[in-house]
């Protein structure tokens, strides 16, 4: 058109008659992800499609179209991890110009939405509420009445001290569990309405929030039993509880980076977060694949025009984890984690009740 591409005052839109610009979708986000499945351990699959045709151009040789050397032109090879090393994820080897310009904005919205749900559920409900509410409510459930002398009136009746211990915990749960249910329900409504979706509400994610509620309820049960036990053990039981809360914080952060670490089995938070991770795999079966898409970002080496990770992929990768219980399904992982937490609570009730039996009331 005889215009100067280096001048903002010289472009085809100023001609008479003006030349209409191409629609943005012709040049922007024109080659989105076409990944249909995830490779299993030891598997290699072919995915991807050259939507914009820049890989399959006539001026390119067959070897240029098949730069990953798998015999299929213009595709992407996903290679699964070695058997026994499933936690390492899979690798991506793409032919040039295949899925190289995905819809970054759509991916970022979905990834940030998922990451926010997992972050609020894990850190907000299971850790912060799950630990600090029992820390302040459960530590003095029995100790305060032992110190004030009012426990004499309750023990004057023919009732076992283990039952007193249990009834105090049940009263504490009667306050904490409805409070958790209300907060989780409000959070589910907000994220369901605000999340990116073709419909007005994301009903499928109620499964995630139910798992958050269930994990938080079990966590407050176990922590309540433990902190009440600390209160019976020592007048200043909260001093014993604070180092334990710091330990649980370390385990919570470790579980997001190394969910299969054996040391997590010695924490309450590790088992609680396994419930949420398992539910995430059930509600979002494409979670691993979705994280890898954003991490690869269209190129994979981080050096090209589209080589960096897509916004939202890094936080989603951090807050999402595979259940670290070996090569078993997510439902079974959720069941095992729930049973372990229930057994922990029962054991702490028995130990706390026996300790309470031997305590003199001041």
C-alpha positions, 0 to 999 in steps of 0.5 A: 500500500506504500505506507511506512510500517515504522510510522504510526501516522502511515497505515492502510487505515488512513488511505482513501478509501481505508483498508479494513484491518484483519480480525484479531483472531486471524493473527492472535491466539490462532493455534490453541492447544489440541491435547486430548489425553495424558500419557501413562507411565512408560507411554508415548502419545501423539497430540496437537494440531496445526490449526493455523497451517504455518507448520504444514506450509508447502515451502517446508520440507518433510523433515522440517514438518517432523522435527521431533522425528516420530514419523508424524508431521506437525504433531506434539509427542507427550512422553510419560514418566518412567514406571515407578517415577510417576511424580516426575510428570511427562515431557513435551516434544513438539514439531515447530509451529504446532499449538505455538499460539494458544489462547493465553487469556482463556488459559490464565482465567481458568488456571487462576480460578482453579489455583485460587480454589485450591489455595483457599481450600488448603491454606485458608480452611484446612490450615489456618482455620483448621489449626488456629480455631482448635488452638484457641477453642480446644486447648482450654476445653477441660483445662480451664474448668480443672483450674477454676474448680468447676470440673468438680461439679461435673465429676460428682455425677456417675460419668466416666472421665473419658466421656467428659472428654468426648462430650467437651469435644462434641460441644466444640465441634457443634460450634466449629463445624457449622461455622466451617460449613457456612464459610465453605458454602459462601466460598463455593457460591462466590467462585461458582459465579465468578469463575469462567464458564459458558453457563452462569454457575460452575456446579461441577466444582461443588465436589472440590468444596465438599472435599475442602469442607470434609478435610477441614472438619476432620482436621479440626476434629484431630487438632481439637482432640490433640490440643485438648490433650495438651491442655489436660497434660499441662496447665500451659498446653498452648505452649505445647500446641504452638510448636506443633502448629509450626510443624504443621505449617512446614508440612503444609508447604512441603506437601505442595512441593513434594506430596509424596514425601514420607515425612508427610505421613507423620502430620495431620495436614498431610493427610487432610490435603490428600483429601483435597488433592484426590477430589481435584483429580476426580473433579478435574481429570485433566488437571495434570494435562492442563498444568503441563499445557501452561508450563510448556506455554507453546514452545517449551524452552522459554526462549521464543516469542511464545516460549514462556509459561502462560500466566496462571500455570505456575501457581496452579502447579504449586497448589495442585498435587497428586495424592502422594500415596503411590500408584492408587486411584484418587478415590482410594487415596481419599478413603485411606486419608479419611480413615487415617484421620479418624483413627488419629482422632480416636487414638487421641481421644483414648489417650486424652481420656486415660490421661484425664483419669489420672489427673487431680482436679485443683 
